[in-house]
Amino acid sequence: MTQNIKRIGILTSGGDAPGMNAALRAVVLSAEAAGLEIIGFRHGFNGIYQQDYVRLEKADVLHIIQLGGTILKSARCKQLLQAGGAAQAADILHQLSIDALIVIGGDGSFRGCQAISAFYRGQIVGIPGTIDNDVDGTDFTIGFATALDTALDAIDKIRDTADAFERTFLVEVMGRHTGYLALAAGIAGGAEQIICPEYGDKVDLDDLLQDISQLKRDFGAGSYIIVMAETMYPAGAQALAAEITARSGTECRACVLGHLQRGGSPVGSDRILATKLGAFAIEQLLEGNAHMMMAGEQAGQAVLYPLVLTGDKKKQADPYLLKWQQQMLQQSEPQN
């Protein structure tokens, strides 16, 4: 059933991800082709409360597909979490005659959608944009591929200097409480060790030191790279590197990639995914299928997935690669 949609609001929320602009471009181009008006709210959900918005047309987005960040800016929104905040946001959307709202972001942004939906009469649809790839219902999120490419480029360069000085390097990547990025970067970068939540919630320092020592015995002095997901060591990567140095006798340096992973021009696969999901979101809104759904991709196909289920954390990092990495480590350990 086609909905009577004339004016669509859109915002980018939470941590920025390369490809958000590409998704925004696809939404605007698809909407304009269908005769719809697109209103972009600046600084995430804050733009609704502050009524800080701009009408977006083809000329505004024509050449932004290659840009990192988001031209609409992003921010966390405290007001949405306050008592009455969701109802107030819905009222403003009604006053502005916004028939549907598209939110590009991660699971936190989608929780904001759920809060507003209790009071909002229009449709709400999410588009997954986060480098963490931790949103259920889609194989990949917009920004993950670019963040992986950025991390891999850093690891490759670190390998050069690690080899030159025969050092151990600890490379910390983002990912919050998941290991998607750490596992992918570690596998692709040929890391000797990967530390992520999927292998346990704590760093087993004794086991790690044993692996480093065994590699030295088997292959002599050389580089040893550990890729670690953030939050795995509460004292921080620098503190863990200092402990490894003190107990292994080999200098260990920490390299925290941090927000470097969020920046940069999106790689081709992120541009394509963003374009596909942005166009699909508009198509499904017009057909009346998208309310409280996320536009995702599974097995190469664009799909709709309930927003309320996107944060269930049922999605798993690749179990085959997790198993393979562990098997390779076990083969290097001394046999009794």
Steps between C-alpha positions, in 0.01 A plus 500: 500500500657829392515762773421867449852623562605843384765618747776280645739595777850351517783518752834337578548404862764357733854423392567606143588234243649530151215460254236694690516769233460238229182374670372855537566560130305189399205599719482850355539391138239224537258726684531783248439257214176402676395861551566503874652772716795414724571695818842443657531551877844611612692349794293186536182500704605839641400654168139401563483672839684808378311498170837527333432362157553559131317391187722266301485486123695322231749784465586474872601134487612439144873492581516377859525123444878508549494708819561354843313619807151641449394832351207505745743461793437261785472510878367318803165631624434525873161664455354188338580302816330742736142461625261614228785535250371243252149646502641849443701379200188339352300821550762702315503251213121534478524881505750488213273264302765229488321193365794263550838508675817326381778453755851399393692365799563204728309318770495800735342712229247226435404498868422869454274406210315254722443767765358751251283240326270475803383857432565554129227449239735467203730221385852455635771306320864439595810466285797332676803729507773400746858377465438245778281272283309409816143546374283189465308448177768597249816318398698823491444855617596812305853604600634163614687424177671839500595476867647156432700636207631785718598262781665262256706778344625594847580139593696449178711807575548394861622159380781674310636677805432201726712284270777759487533519880381147583233640725159397623221740409156522656249659261167604653203534268147622560192282523358576844398165650533290185792353312388532138759763415779346710451154349482627142800732539702236681433230242560728201812650660653163586506581871657240727235556765146641509339609826125555482187425707421189297807333653406596855434813702853533642855506368687183599841658540680179596372324189591798285857509636535127439400546136754778453776290657413197288513702179848623595618146563358373172597785267749717688463867584254681279179695491189397691177689442201484731171652387273582793141621513442807715360443851682164528755644744346764730837651593563575133725376222802695627477327838471156340797572272707600802412174675593296194832685476582444867415130501609388152833675471398623154402861450128536434355820362132593502327665207140614561338571165197666660292741295735467205282203405189716465648739250598491137332454166275192498626201301300379203309229685378749762387743228309222325341367821400851606346575161309174499358542850414868453307431180334193652384700802317750280348224288368314803368817664295572189362148506406536865717211617774678690350633824733412790716296267867517409618481141780242506674252275512124543672266254517781246129581518344816640270405787285659770569407861305613811673790674407359840716194428810677367659524844445141613870415444423169332731578211829310525850579381603243240515170698720332241768768522478507880561125507777513240692771686485294820617187319801683360592621849465154646731353237772741609473402865742240644364145495513287816 
